[in-house]
């Protein structure tokens, strides 16, 4: 029998047809390679890696009359060439042009009748490197062994020039409508409230989608109109913009040692400083007490405590996802005080009992941050949207070189999902001595998102100046 979606995964799909933004996370890899890539060779490599992730050859099949949760079935018409696509920048393409193209690709909805992922090979960069953008719907991250597509494709060893012969994939026949209905009726007989719960969830999802901005009324009660929170809210999405930035991990480590805090605290303080500068540049006045409420899904190890960006990736792969509500003190002008406040707040959040949507990654290989970022977004979706102003995910990665096919992974930027009602989302990953930052923003609410990335460097300099 086909595998039925878990309740949480089924809820992620409810209202997708009317939702303003698709619930998928993205990862952007820049790959160095001596020779141009052949698209057929790339597809052979992807096909071989999918053998370790069978869910990426499956699609969602809905039960007739909505009697039960949908099921996963093998896609009998699976077409790899539909999912692996080629794009290019007008040469010579720079980082800003790449970010603009990524924003347009991020906004394209995934085809609901096919496996919910896409991969874009982007050529035309000025330095000759190739960019690889992967899109994975959050529903694919359900189950104890599920991984993001980017994690499947990034490896510790360079792939050989000749891909080993892969066994032919044969889809398992999908059950007929009669079988699905019968199984649903059996489920209803054993759990009569299942249909009632499903109907209630569907009604709630459609109502939330039709309202557009969830919780806007309650938010205005918490903060006056025109307040700081409204800068990070949008009721009518107008497309996305993407910003990219990076800074050396060693500098964050040095600040953490000097101040006796965690690298994760420093990274959040750097982001806080950049957001403060951007808010002031927009002409918005700030008082010392002003804070942004950030949902920070954190990697939490059951044995060693939170996984920090300065630690080895082996720790990150035995992590669970815990959601913490952190006050980002953007109104505080003293960078030392901002760091101290963030450090105190994160210290109170460090307990495995706070885990939301916990997922063991201990048996998984590859580049784990994309999976951790996607799980973090899933955790944030479970929370009331008016309880936070933005989502910030920070996932540690390996500090050694990795590979995409037979090319070296030079840079890797997380591109976070922008949830309904949110104007900005931020993700950060450390890899090979660098912290890479990705910003996804509503095109109208935050039209200059790339400026936030540019302010990261000055925010780091500000903190470094205090670490003497």
N, C-alpha and C positions, 0 to 999 in steps of 0.2 A: 504494500500500500504506500502511496505517496506520503511524504513527510508533511505534517500540518504545521503551519507557522505558529510560533509561540505567541502568546497573547500580546506581549510587548511589541513584537515584530508586526503583528496584524494591526495594532494601533498606529504604528508609524505610517502605514499605507492608507489609513482612513482619511478621506478628504483630499487625497493627492490630486484628484482631478480639478479641484477648486482652490487648492492651496496656491498662494502667490509665489512660493519658492520651493523648489524640489529639495528633498532632504538627502543630499549627497555631499560627500567630502572629496577633496581633490588633493593631489600631490604633484608638484612640478619638479622634475629632475633635469639637471643639465649634465650631459654626458660628453666626455672627451673621447674621440676615436680618430685614429690616423686616416682611415679611409671612409668614404661615404657609405652609408648604410643602404643595403638593398631591402626593399619593403618585404619581399618574399622571405628573406632571411629572418627579418624581425618577426614576421608572423609565425615562422617555424619555431622560433625561440618562445614566443608567447604561448603557442599551442602546447609546447612541451611543459612549460611551467603550470599550465592549467590542469595538468594531470594531478597536481598536488592540491588543487582547490576545485573540486567538482561542482561546488555551488555556482561558479561563474559560467557553467553551461546549463544552468537551470533557469526557468522562468516561473512567474507566479500564475497559478491557475485558480480561479475563483469557483467556489461551490455554487451550483445553481440555486437561485432564490435566496442567496445569502444565508443559508441554513447553518453554516459553520465557517470557521476561519479558513482562509485560502490555504492551498498546499503548494509545496515545491515539486515541480516535475521537470524531467529532462526536456530540453527544447529540441524537438525532432527536426526543426529547421535551423538549427544553430549555424550561423554564418560568421566565421571569425572576421572576414573582411568588412562586415558591417560594424563591428566593434572596434577594430584597429583602423584608424583613419590617418590620413596624411594632410598636413597643412604647412604653410610657409609664411614667413615675414618678407616684406619687400627688403631686399638686401641693400646695405648692411643693417640688420635689425639690432636694436639696442634693448636694454632691460625695460625701458618704458614702453616700447612698442610690443615687447613680449607680454608684459603685464596687461596691456590693453586687449591683446588677442585672447589671453587666458580668461579675462573677464567675460568676453563674448562667448567663449566656449563653456564657461561655467554656467551661464544663464540658459543654455540649451537644455530643455528637459530630456530626461532619458525616456526611451521608447518603452511604454508599460507592457507591451506584449512580448518583449524579448528579455534576455538576461540583463539585469540592471547595472551595467557598467560600460564605460567607453575608454579608449586610449587614443591619444593624438600624438603623432610624431611631427614635431614642428622644426622646420629647417629655415635657413636664412639668417641665423645669428652672425653677427660681425666677426666673432672669433672662430667661426667654423664648427662650433659645438652644436649638438642636437638637443633640443628640449623635448621631454616626454611628459605629457599631462595625462594623469589617470583620474577617472571619476568613478566613485563607488557609492551606490545608494546605501544608506544606513541599515536598511533591512537585511543586506547581505552580511552584516556583522552579527547577526543573531546566531546563537549556538556556541558551545564551549570551544570549538576549534576553528571558528570563522576568523578570517584575516582580511585586511584590506588588499586590494589588487596590487598596490605599489609594493607592499611587503613581499608578496609572492614573487615579484619580478626583480627585486634587488637582492643580490647574493654576495657572499663573502669571497667567492672565487670567480675569476673571469671565465665566461663560457668559451668553450672551444670554437674554432672557426666552423667546424662541422657539427651540427646538432645531431645527437644520437637519435636513432630511429625511434619514434614514439608509437606505441600500440594504437591502433585505430580505435577511436572512441565510438561506441555504439549506444545510442540513447535507449533508456528503459522505456517501454511503451507507457504512455499516460493512461490512467484509468478513465473509463467512460463516465458520462454524466450520471448514469444509473448507479454506478458503484460509489461515486462521490455523494450522491443523495442518500443512499442507503447507509453509508458510513456516518453521515451527518445525523441521520435519524437515530442511529444507535447512540451517538454522542449525546443527543438531546434526551434520549430515554434514560441514560445513566446520569446525566447532569442537566435537569430540566431548566435551570436558571441560565445556562450558557447562551441560549438564543436571546433571552431578555437582556443579558449583559451586552451581547454583541449589538443589538438594536440600539441600546442606550448610548454605546460608544460611538456608533455611526451618526446618530442625531447630534451628539455633542460636537463631533469633528466637523460636520457640515456647518453647524451654527458658528463655530469658531472661525472657520474659513470665510464665511459670508460677512462676519463682522470685520474682517481684516486685521486690525490691531487688537490683539487679545489683552484685556486688562487695562486698556487705556484710561478708563474712568477711574479705577482705583489708583492708578499711578498719579493722576492729577490731584487726588486727595492727599497723597503722600508728599508731593512736591508741587509748588505753585506753578501756574502756567508760565512758560518761558524759562523755567528753571533748567538746571544742568542736565537732568535726566532726559529732557525732550530733545537734546542734541543727538542722543543715541537711540531715538525711536523714529519709526516711520509707519504711517498707516496706509500709504499707497506706494508700494515698491515701483521703482522706475529703472530697473536694471542694476547691474553691479559694476563696481570698479575694484581693481586689485592693486595692492602695493606690496613691494618686496624690499627687504632690508636684511642686513647681517652685521654681526660684530664678533670680535675674538672671544672665545670662551675663557682663555687665560686671564683676560682682564676682569671678567666676572668672578673668577676664582680668587684672584688677588684681593678684590674688594670684600668677598665673603670671608677670607682669612683675616683681614684687617679688622672687620667689624664683628667677627665671631658669629656669623649667621650662615645660612644655607645659600648655595648658588641659586636655587629656585627663588629665594627672596630677592636676590640682587637682580635677577632677570625681570621679576615683576616690578621692582623699583625703577629699573631703566624704562620699562614700558610706561609706568606711571608718570615719570618725568617728561617723556615725549608727549603723552596725552595732555599733561598740564600746559606745556608750551603751545600745543596746537589749539587748545581751548582758548588760551589768551590771545593767540594770533587771530582767532575768529571774532575778537572783540567782546567775548563773554567775560564779565567780571567774576572773580573767584574770591571767596572768603576762606579763611584758614580752616574752617570746619567743613568745607565742601568735600564730598567723597563720591566716587563712582562705585556702585555695587556690581562687582564682577563675580560671575560664577566661574570658578577655577577648578575644573575637573583635574584631580591630581593622581599621579601614579603612586599607589601605596603598596609596599611590600609587607606581607603578613609577618615576616620575621625581622627585617632590618629597618622598618619604618618607611617614610616616604622616599621615593627614588628621586635623586637629585640629578640635574644636568651634568654634574661633574663626575658622576660615577660611571662605571662600566656598563655597557648595554646588557650584560648578563643579568644585572639586577632588574632592569626594566622589563625583561621578558618573563619575570615571575610576579608581575604586578597586577593589582586590581585598580579599578577606577573609582575614586571617591570625589563627590562634589562638595566644594567648599565655597561659602559665600564670603568673599574678601572685600573689605572696604579699601578702595584705592584712594589714598589721600591727595588728590590732585590739587586741593586748595593749600596744602602745606608748602611754603616757599623753600624750606630748608631740606636739601636732599638727604642729609643725614637723618633727619626726623622722619622723612617719608620711608626710608629703608627700615628704621627701627619700628615704625608702626606696622608695616607689612610683615616684618619678622615676627612680631608679637601675635598678629592675627593668624598667620599660618601655623604657628606653634600650637594654637588652640584647636586646630582642625585635624591633627594627626592621630587619628585612631581608626583602625580597620572597620569598626562598627558603623562608620559613616559611609561605607562603600555603597555606591548606587550603580546598578547594572554591572556588578563585579564580573570580571572575565579573566580566566587563567590563560596566560600566554607562555607557560613554561615549556611546552613541547614544540613551540613554533620557532622557525628560523627566519633569516632574512632581516629586513630593515623594519623594526617594530614601530617607530613613531607614527606612520600613517594610520596604523590600526588603533593606537592609543588616542590619536586625535579624533578619529571617527567615533570611538567609544565615548570619548568625552562629550562630543556633540549629542550623542544618544542620551547620555546622562542628563544633560541640560534640558533636553526636550521634555523630560519627565517632570520638570519643575514649573511652577506658575511663571509665565513670562513677565509678569509685573513685579517679580521678586528680585530682578537683577536688571542692570543696564547694558551689560555686554558679556559675551562669553570669551574667556581667555584659556587656551589649552597650551600646556608646556610639557613636551615629552623628550626625555633623554634619548640620544642615539649613540651608535658606536663611534669610537674615536679613532678607528682605523679605516683605511680606504676600502670601499666596496665597489661593486660592479653592476652595470645594467647590460646584460648580454656580454658581448666581448669588449664593451667600452667601460671606461672608468667613470664612476659616479663622482662628478666634480662638485656639484652643489645640489642641494635638495631643499625646496621651500614648501612648507605646508600651506595649502590654500583652504581656509576654514569654510564651513557651511554657514551661511547667513540665515538665521532662523526667522520665522515670521515675526514681524513687528520690530526686529532689531535693525539698527542702522550700521553697526560695526561688529565684526568678529575678528579675533586675533589668535594666531597659533604660532608657536615657537618650538623649534627642534634644534638640538645640538648634534653636530656631525663633524668628525675629523678636525676638532679644534675650533669650529665656528658655530655660532648660534644663528640660525636662519629664521627670519620672521616673515609671516605672511598675513596680510590684512585684506579682508573682504568687506566692502562697504556698499551701502545703497548709493546709487549713482547721484541721486538728487540730494539726499540728506548729508552725505559726506563726499562732495565732488572732488576734493583735493586729498584723498586718502594717501597718496604717495608722499605728501608732506609729513605725515606722521612717521613714515619709515625714515625719511631724511632727518627727522629730529631725534631718532634713536641714538645716533652718534654723539650729539651734543649732550643728551641725557646721560650717556655713559661717561663722557668727559667730566660732567658735573659731579658724578659720584666718585670718579677716580680722584678728583681734586680734594675730596674729603678723606680719602684713604691714605693719609700721610702720617 
